[in-house]
Amino acid sequence: MQGGAATLAGGPDGGIVMTQLATAGIRELRTVSEGPVMAPGDPGFDQGRRVWNAGIDRTPSVIARCASAADVAAALGFAGKHGLEVSVRGGAHNPAGTAVCDDGLMVDLSLLNQVTVDPAARRARAGGGALLGDLDAATQRHGLAVPAGLISHTGVGGLTLGGGMGWLTRKYGLTIDNLTAAEVVTADGRVLLASETEHPDLFWAIRGGGGNFGVVTSFEFRLHEVDPMVQFGMFFWGLDQGAEALRLAREITAAMPPDINAVAGAVNAPPAPFVPEQHRFQPGYAMLLTGFGPGPEHAELAARIRESLPPLFELVAPLPYVELQKLLDEANAWGHYGYEKGTYLQDLSDPVIEVVTSEVPRKNSPMSVMLFYRLDGAYCRPGDDDTAFSGGRTPRYGTFIIGLAPDPDLAAADRAWVRGVWEALRPHAIGSGDGYINGVADFSEDRIRHSYGAAKYDRLAAIKAQYDPGNVFRNNANIKPAALR
Ligand SMILES: Cc1cc2nc3c(=O)[nH]c(=O)nc-3n(C[C@H](O)[C@H](O)[C@H](O)COP(=O)(O)OP(=O)(O)OC[C@H]3O[C@@H](n4cnc5c(N)ncnc54)[C@H](O)[C@@H]3O)c2cc1C
């Protein structure tokens, strides 16, 4: 056994006892775990503690790379015995870096990335550490898909537990609206099935309540037919055309049939071959338009966009669905400094457009973006209280304000920019302005409570008290157990 023990020494009093206990414990944990158990100094440890956001640099005492639900239960038992904080790593994408904590135990699910598909039953089962790319690749082999997010290296785990929104949300709902069951390892090491009929309270809570209730080792999803080829369009306008571009986005989204979706946003032009040299890297506004049906609607809307406000450049072409799902991967690659805040806007109203167009030119990093996801259609079918999702189900724009930068100074500047934009949009937002829980990077109790609303938060806190009374799962957008508040 290598390394490991030294970092467990908490202080001059008792650190050595803790160190010895933990050293012996790690050895013991290794003997019962199928997956590797790593301590500082072990090969792979430093790589294992990395997360998507380069601004997060934390060193756990142990990384348990679990290969089964039994491994997860053993790791949680070990953490409990040694009084270690626990963090849970799905795809490690959360910008707040909740997948990793200092001096604690990381339950790393990256080995649990298998996806199996039953095309006849229209069901997929994904391991708790699968990435969206794993899910898309397996389901698209059968011409099927689960609605999920826009970046293929995001984890199915964190995305689903918070809700999950992407290109198929208007047509088939959030990811949680398509979750049919989950295998959950609770804080006390029980392995439970959660579904409409088994532990329905837990099943309700994990559909939006995040990683507060246990470690999900397997998700079962309902699948939908999605043709492997989809229609894609990207239109780009300059900074000075922001108001017209956003007004056009408002018009187009209001006219979209269910097979079409659009994401509008403020972005910098990519250095892609279809982008004329003089526009590459320049800031501006884009509309991305996807079409999932065989009809002419996508081409018609593309023509309408082109005629209404001729873009500086465009790309309109059919694209494999799995490629659409990877289109923004590189712009959001691992290793940059990230910070984000989100909110829900009822509409891209003129006052909202005024805020956006005055704030966007102030961003500092070319990688920082603002994105508006259209949420209506199937998104609005479930009732507000059918799931624990942090948002009402009336039509809206899920708004992401993302500061992303290649170095810490630029990141600090855009952290301030993100906060400023969020404050400026707040008077125009739905409710308190605290939006989708997966778009929250500041985890104060007030913010989290506002994201869910008081009644939903209290219901979640009561379920938390039942499944995690000691708040073992607190490195997240934490819902405190009712009894501890
Ligand atoms: C570049 C980027 C793009 C994004 N795009 C979208 C998008 O299009 N749509 C969207 O809805 N969201 C999007 N998000 C938000 C994303 O859903 C959240 O950041 C989510 O938390 C990422 O999940 P993860 O498993 O990758 O992250 P992790 O950091 O591994 O996990 C975050 C937290 O979720 C919990 N968790 C994860 N897996 C499990 C599990 N199996 N069991 C129990 N708890 C678990 C843990 O508490 C963990 O700390 C995006 C984020 C980024 C950074």
The ligand as a Gaussian input file, in Angstrom:
#p B3LYP/6-31G(d) Opt

LIG

0 1
 C      -20.169000      22.730000     -19.774000
 C      -21.450000      22.345000     -19.093000
 C      -22.576000      22.117000     -19.855000
 C      -23.772000      21.768000     -19.249000
 N      -24.865000      21.547000     -20.034000
 C      -26.030000      21.190000     -19.461000
 C      -27.176000      20.921000     -20.261000
 O      -27.157000      21.027000     -21.488000
 N      -28.308000      20.563000     -19.641000
 C      -28.388000      20.439000     -18.294000
 O      -29.452000      20.087000     -17.807000
 N      -27.323000      20.684000     -17.512000
 C      -26.149000      21.061000     -18.061000
 N      -25.060000      21.312000     -17.273000
 C      -25.183000      21.242000     -15.800000
 C      -24.929000      19.811000     -15.345000
 O      -26.127000      19.113000     -15.472000
 C      -24.489000      19.813000     -13.878000
 O      -23.266000      20.489000     -13.752000
 C      -24.364000      18.401000     -13.319000
 O      -24.185000      18.495000     -11.924000
 C      -23.217000      17.621000     -13.915000
 O      -23.283000      16.288000     -13.517000
 P      -21.964000      15.393000     -13.442000
 O      -22.357000      14.038000     -13.012000
 O      -21.179000      15.539000     -14.678000
 O      -21.167000      16.174000     -12.326000
 P      -20.497000      15.781000     -10.938000
 O      -19.692000      16.985000     -10.600000
 O      -19.819000      14.474000     -10.989000
 O      -21.724000      15.640000     -10.003000
 C      -22.373000      16.736000      -9.440000
 C      -23.089000      16.258000      -8.206000
 O      -24.171000      15.428000      -8.592000
 C      -24.280000      14.342000      -7.698000
 N      -24.107000      13.082000      -8.437000
 C      -23.549000      12.885000      -9.647000
 N      -23.704000      11.606000     -10.021000
 C      -24.351000      10.995000      -9.006000
 C      -24.822000       9.679000      -8.788000
 N      -24.703000       8.734000      -9.725000
 N      -25.456000       9.405000      -7.618000
 C      -25.633000      10.361000      -6.680000
 N      -25.215000      11.629000      -6.833000
 C      -24.588000      11.927000      -7.991000
 C      -23.253000      14.536000      -6.629000
 O      -23.824000      15.264000      -5.556000
 C      -22.228000      15.370000      -7.315000
 O      -21.477000      16.143000      -6.437000
 C      -23.843000      21.649000     -17.848000
 C      -22.691000      21.886000     -17.081000
 C      -21.519000      22.239000     -17.690000
 C      -20.316000      22.512000     -16.853000

